[in-house]
Every structure is written in C-alpha cells, then in structure tokens.
C-alpha cells in the first residue's frame, strides 16, 4: 500500500500542518504539469498527488489511511464498540428520525459537539501516536476513535438527506 505520508515525505501523524500539506501538493502539481515534466507517467502521478492530498487534508480519511498503513484494510464487522456508545447512537438516530424543522439545527450542533468531544477524549492517544507511539494499544484506540467518528458522520449525512427529502 502506498503511504501518502511517504509520498509527500512527511511524518505519519494525525495532526498535520494543513498549509504545509497544501504547499507540498502545489509543488508536486507544478512539477507534474505537462509544461514542466517530461515524465511518461505524469498523468498517473497527478492522479496520485490529487488522491494523496484529498486523503491527508481530511482528518477522518487521514485516520483511516493511517490505520490501513498499520493494520491493512479496514473490516467494520470486527470492530466492537462499547455498548453504552451504541445505545447513545440509537437514541440520537431516533432523535434524527423525529426531529422537527425548528430543532434540526440544534441537533446538528449537538452531533458536531459530540464529534469534538470524542476528539478531545482521544487527544492523548492522538498525541502519543504523533510522537511515534505505534503500539498495538494506541492503534486499537485510534481504530475505536475512527469507528465512533464514522457513526457521527453517518448521522450528519442522514440529517442532510432528510432535509433534501422533505
């Protein structure tokens, strides 16, 4: 598997300097431009550059990429999240199903707040990983964080779909 961190020659970290990442992306884009490059595979490399930037500039996709670098392809069926978390998700999904138009914005903010709360909760794990602690325990906690985030993002998507359907 191609590591996009290696592609840009940057450390494999969850927290990245976005302006530096953007500079690396534009620099590679410039180098691969047909007016600047004689590389036969410049089109393929441009595609890799675009994908690398897309993945690394999105924290959720970046986390998935990190986990796949260390653990291989993700298997959602093997992840077991805490029962209390799953019960909370059921309650929020029910709220989404019956949310009124006047409460939609506050429910949206509640979910975004929960996402931030989860990131705050896992911040020490993230910091340890960024300090090159790639232990099994740290990777397991990051995987748990990833799957919890995924639940929240699906909820936001479901709310947006309901807005469109109405």
GUPA-177644 format. One record per residue (C-alpha): y, x, z. Coordinates in steps of 0.05 Angstrom, whole numbers, m for minus. Last residue first. Layout:
# GUPA-177644
<pt y="Y" x="X" z="Z"/>
...
//
This chain:
# GUPA-177644
<pt y="340" x="m774" z="54"/>
<pt y="293" x="m725" z="20"/>
<pt y="343" x="m668" z="19"/>
<pt y="357" x="m672" z="94"/>
<pt y="282" x="m677" z="108"/>
<pt y="271" x="m614" z="67"/>
<pt y="324" x="m577" z="108"/>
<pt y="291" x="m597" z="173"/>
<pt y="223" x="m574" z="147"/>
<pt y="252" x="m507" z="127"/>
<pt y="282" x="m498" z="197"/>
<pt y="215" x="m515" z="227"/>
<pt y="180" x="m466" z="181"/>
<pt y="228" x="m412" z="205"/>
<pt y="211" x="m427" z="277"/>
<pt y="136" x="m423" z="266"/>
<pt y="144" x="m358" z="227"/>
<pt y="184" x="m328" z="284"/>
<pt y="126" x="m341" z="331"/>
<pt y="79" x="m308" z="281"/>
<pt y="123" x="m246" z="276"/>
<pt y="132" x="m240" z="351"/>
<pt y="56" x="m243" z="361"/>
<pt y="49" x="m188" z="308"/>
<pt y="101" x="m147" z="344"/>
<pt y="62" x="m155" z="409"/>
<pt y="m2" x="m132" z="375"/>
<pt y="34" x="m73" z="344"/>
<pt y="62" x="m52" z="412"/>
<pt y="m7" x="m58" z="444"/>
<pt y="m42" x="m19" z="388"/>
<pt y="6" x="38" z="396"/>
<pt y="59" x="52" z="343"/>
<pt y="110" x="80" z="392"/>
<pt y="157" x="113" z="342"/>
<pt y="223" x="101" z="378"/>
<pt y="232" x="41" z="333"/>
<pt y="167" x="13" z="361"/>
<pt y="192" x="22" z="432"/>
<pt y="258" x="m12" z="414"/>
<pt y="220" x="m71" z="382"/>
<pt y="176" x="m78" z="444"/>
<pt y="238" x="m76" z="488"/>
<pt y="272" x="m129" z="444"/>
<pt y="213" x="m177" z="446"/>
<pt y="247" x="m227" z="493"/>
<pt y="314" x="m218" z="457"/>
<pt y="281" x="m232" z="391"/>
<pt y="248" x="m293" z="421"/>
<pt y="315" x="m317" z="448"/>
<pt y="347" x="m308" z="380"/>
<pt y="293" x="m351" z="348"/>
<pt y="301" x="m402" z="404"/>
<pt y="376" x="m405" z="391"/>
<pt y="364" x="m417" z="317"/>
<pt y="318" x="m475" z="337"/>
<pt y="370" x="m505" z="384"/>
<pt y="424" x="m496" z="330"/>
<pt y="382" x="m538" z="281"/>
<pt y="371" x="m589" z="336"/>
<pt y="446" x="m593" z="347"/>
<pt y="459" x="m602" z="273"/>
<pt y="407" x="m657" z="266"/>
<pt y="432" x="m698" z="325"/>
<pt y="481" x="m742" z="286"/>
<pt y="432" x="m751" z="229"/>
<pt y="378" x="m775" z="276"/>
<pt y="317" x="m732" z="292"/>
<pt y="250" x="m767" z="292"/>
<pt y="207" x="m718" z="255"/>
<pt y="247" x="m658" z="278"/>
<pt y="238" x="m678" z="351"/>
<pt y="163" x="m684" z="339"/>
<pt y="163" x="m615" z="309"/>
<pt y="200" x="m591" z="371"/>
<pt y="147" x="m621" z="417"/>
<pt y="90" x="m591" z="377"/>
<pt y="124" x="m523" z="378"/>
<pt y="131" x="m527" z="454"/>
<pt y="56" x="m541" z="458"/>
<pt y="42" x="m481" z="414"/>
<pt y="85" x="m437" z="459"/>
<pt y="49" x="m461" z="521"/>
<pt y="m18" x="m449" z="487"/>
<pt y="m1" x="m375" z="476"/>
<pt y="m10" x="m353" z="403"/>
<pt y="m77" x="m336" z="374"/>
<pt y="m73" x="m298" z="308"/>
<pt y="m139" x="m294" z="271"/>
<pt y="m126" x="m351" z="222"/>
<pt y="m60" x="m321" z="202"/>
<pt y="m93" x="m260" z="170"/>
<pt y="m39" x="m210" z="150"/>
<pt y="m58" x="m156" z="100"/>
<pt y="m67" x="m85" z="129"/>
<pt y="m56" x="m67" z="202"/>
<pt y="m5" x="m10" z="201"/>
<pt y="31" x="m19" z="135"/>
<pt y="18" x="m94" z="138"/>
<pt y="52" x="m99" z="205"/>
<pt y="113" x="m62" z="180"/>
<pt y="117" x="m106" z="118"/>
<pt y="113" x="m169" z="161"/>
<pt y="169" x="m142" z="204"/>
<pt y="211" x="m128" z="142"/>
<pt y="199" x="m198" z="116"/>
<pt y="225" x="m227" z="181"/>
<pt y="284" x="m178" z="185"/>
<pt y="306" x="m190" z="112"/>
<pt y="340" x="m128" z="82"/>
<pt y="275" x="m89" z="80"/>
<pt y="237" x="m140" z="38"/>
<pt y="292" x="m153" z="m14"/>
<pt y="310" x="m79" z="m18"/>
<pt y="238" x="m59" z="m31"/>
<pt y="230" x="m115" z="m82"/>
<pt y="292" x="m93" z="m121"/>
<pt y="271" x="m20" z="m120"/>
<pt y="200" x="m36" z="m141"/>
<pt y="227" x="m77" z="m200"/>
<pt y="274" x="m21" z="m219"/>
<pt y="215" x="27" z="m216"/>
<pt y="176" x="m17" z="m265"/>
<pt y="236" x="m18" z="m312"/>
<pt y="247" x="57" z="m304"/>
<pt y="174" x="71" z="m323"/>
<pt y="190" x="115" z="m383"/>
<pt y="242" x="153" z="m343"/>
<pt y="300" x="177" z="m385"/>
<pt y="350" x="151" z="m334"/>
<pt y="425" x="145" z="m331"/>
<pt y="441" x="96" z="m387"/>
<pt y="376" x="59" z="m374"/>
<pt y="394" x="49" z="m301"/>
<pt y="343" x="80" z="m255"/>
<pt y="390" x="129" z="m221"/>
<pt y="443" x="74" z="m212"/>
<pt y="392" x="27" z="m181"/>
<pt y="367" x="83" z="m135"/>
<pt y="438" x="95" z="m111"/>
<pt y="451" x="20" z="m104"/>
<pt y="388" x="11" z="m61"/>
<pt y="403" x="72" z="m19"/>
<pt y="474" x="48" z="m7"/>
<pt y="448" x="m22" z="12"/>
<pt y="400" x="9" z="62"/>
<pt y="457" x="50" z="92"/>
<pt y="499" x="m14" z="99"/>
<pt y="440" x="m51" z="130"/>
<pt y="428" x="1" z="185"/>
<pt y="357" x="m16" z="203"/>
<pt y="324" x="m47" z="264"/>
<pt y="250" x="m57" z="253"/>
<pt y="237" x="16" z="240"/>
<pt y="194" x="58" z="192"/>
<pt y="241" x="117" z="184"/>
<pt y="277" x="125" z="117"/>
<pt y="255" x="159" z="53"/>
<pt y="275" x="99" z="10"/>
<pt y="205" x="93" z="m20"/>
<pt y="176" x="116" z="46"/>
<pt y="208" x="57" z="81"/>
<pt y="184" x="13" z="24"/>
<pt y="113" x="33" z="42"/>
<pt y="69" x="25" z="m19"/>
<pt y="0" x="0" z="0"/>
//
